[in-house]
């Protein structure tokens, strides 16, 4: 959260969100980690789903804040999953 504010207040022309999504829940803490799309929320353990919802809310707040306060800064989300429709998207 702090780094996003740093980027925004320093008037960067473009911010790329790469390799970052609302969850990287996996079978263990060290391996088997992968991103979940928000559609998977109903299939997840409740504590994971709640964590994803809170994190999504923070991204949503940042998106709204950036739109209102830094309309000149382009924010691109590369290959988004859970962050779809919050920022401009680029699929590769």
VOPAGU-2260 file (C-alpha; in pm, 1 decimal, decimal comma):
REM VOPAGU-2260
SITE   aa  ch    i         X         Y         Z
SITE  UNK   A    0       0,0       0,0       0,0
SITE  UNK   A    1     277,8     247,8      86,8
SITE  UNK   A    2     467,4     184,0    -234,9
SITE  UNK   A    3     157,2     259,2    -440,3
SITE  UNK   A    4     114,7     591,1    -262,7
SITE  UNK   A    5     484,2     665,9    -317,1
SITE  UNK   A    6     447,9     596,8    -688,9
SITE  UNK   A    7     135,2     808,3    -714,7
SITE  UNK   A    8     266,5    1115,3    -532,0
SITE  UNK   A    9     587,9    1116,3    -734,6
SITE  UNK   A   10     393,4    1178,1   -1054,3
SITE  UNK   A   11     495,2     872,0   -1249,5
SITE  UNK   A   12     343,7     865,3   -1595,9
SITE  UNK   A   13     264,1     490,5   -1586,2
SITE  UNK   A   14     247,6     232,9   -1306,9
SITE  UNK   A   15     255,9    -133,8   -1406,4
SITE  UNK   A   16     103,5    -392,5   -1174,2
SITE  UNK   A   17     282,8    -715,6   -1265,4
SITE  UNK   A   18     282,6   -1045,6   -1081,1
SITE  UNK   A   19      50,6    -911,4    -818,4
SITE  UNK   A   20    -303,5   -1020,0    -764,3
SITE  UNK   A   21    -541,2   -1063,4    -476,3
SITE  UNK   A   22    -426,6   -1407,4    -369,3
SITE  UNK   A   23    -142,1   -1648,6    -402,6
SITE  UNK   A   24    -293,6   -1912,9    -181,1
SITE  UNK   A   25    -142,1   -2254,8    -224,4
SITE  UNK   A   26    -112,1   -2593,9     -65,9
SITE  UNK   A   27     194,2   -2504,2     138,9
SITE  UNK   A   28     381,2   -2194,8     244,7
SITE  UNK   A   29     681,6   -2264,8      23,3
SITE  UNK   A   30     557,3   -2437,0    -290,1
SITE  UNK   A   31     252,0   -2496,5    -501,1
SITE  UNK   A   32     147,8   -2132,3    -484,2
SITE  UNK   A   33     -62,9   -1985,1    -761,4
SITE  UNK   A   34    -308,7   -1705,1    -818,7
SITE  UNK   A   35    -679,1   -1760,5    -783,5
SITE  UNK   A   36    -939,9   -1577,1    -981,1
SITE  UNK   A   37   -1211,6   -1416,5    -768,6
SITE  UNK   A   38   -1458,4   -1672,7    -909,1
SITE  UNK   A   39   -1286,2   -1932,8    -690,8
SITE  UNK   A   40   -1388,4   -1760,0    -365,1
SITE  UNK   A   41   -1680,5   -1996,8    -293,9
SITE  UNK   A   42   -1445,0   -2297,9    -317,6
SITE  UNK   A   43   -1182,4   -2162,0     -77,4
SITE  UNK   A   44   -1144,4   -2207,1     295,4
SITE  UNK   A   45   -1332,0   -1920,1     469,2
SITE  UNK   A   46   -1017,7   -1758,6     613,0
SITE  UNK   A   47    -859,6   -1740,1     266,4
SITE  UNK   A   48   -1175,6   -1600,9     105,1
SITE  UNK   A   49   -1204,0   -1334,0     376,3
SITE  UNK   A   50    -839,6   -1238,8     331,7
SITE  UNK   A   51    -890,6   -1204,7     -45,1
SITE  UNK   A   52   -1198,7    -987,5       4,7
SITE  UNK   A   53   -1006,9    -753,6     237,2
SITE  UNK   A   54    -714,8    -727,6      -5,8
SITE  UNK   A   55    -951,3    -665,6    -298,0
SITE  UNK   A   56   -1110,3    -384,3     -96,4
SITE  UNK   A   57    -768,6    -222,1     -51,4
SITE  UNK   A   58    -698,7    -242,6    -425,6
SITE  UNK   A   59   -1045,5     -99,4    -496,5
SITE  UNK   A   60    -978,0     190,9    -258,6
SITE  UNK   A   61    -643,7     256,6    -427,0
SITE  UNK   A   62    -806,7     247,8    -770,9
SITE  UNK   A   63   -1072,8     498,9    -665,3
SITE  UNK   A   64    -812,3     719,2    -496,4
SITE  UNK   A   65    -586,8     714,6    -803,9
SITE  UNK   A   66    -872,9     797,4   -1040,7
SITE  UNK   A   67    -977,3    1094,6    -828,7
SITE  UNK   A   68    -633,3    1227,1    -736,6
SITE  UNK   A   69    -400,9    1126,7   -1020,1
SITE  UNK   A   70    -599,8    1103,1   -1340,1
SITE  UNK   A   71    -280,4    1178,7   -1536,5
SITE  UNK   A   72    -114,7     856,5   -1413,1
SITE  UNK   A   73    -192,3     547,5   -1618,5
SITE  UNK   A   74    -214,4     229,0   -1411,3
SITE  UNK   A   75    -182,5     -91,8   -1612,0
SITE  UNK   A   76    -253,2    -434,4   -1464,5
SITE  UNK   A   77     -68,8    -702,2   -1662,8
SITE  UNK   A   78    -264,4   -1028,2   -1702,7
SITE  UNK   A   79    -499,6    -957,3   -1411,3
SITE  UNK   A   80    -707,3   -1225,9   -1247,1
SITE  UNK   A   81    -866,1   -1102,9    -925,6
SITE  UNK   A   82    -786,5    -740,9   -1012,8
SITE  UNK   A   83    -985,5    -745,7   -1336,7
SITE  UNK   A   84   -1181,3    -429,0   -1410,3
SITE  UNK   A   85   -1003,9    -218,6   -1145,5
SITE  UNK   A   86    -732,0     -78,2   -1371,0
SITE  UNK   A   87    -653,5     -66,6   -1740,4
SITE  UNK   A   88    -554,4    -414,3   -1848,2
SITE  UNK   A   89    -287,7    -551,0   -2076,2
SITE  UNK   A   90    -296,1    -920,1   -2161,9
SITE  UNK   A   91      22,5   -1091,4   -2279,4
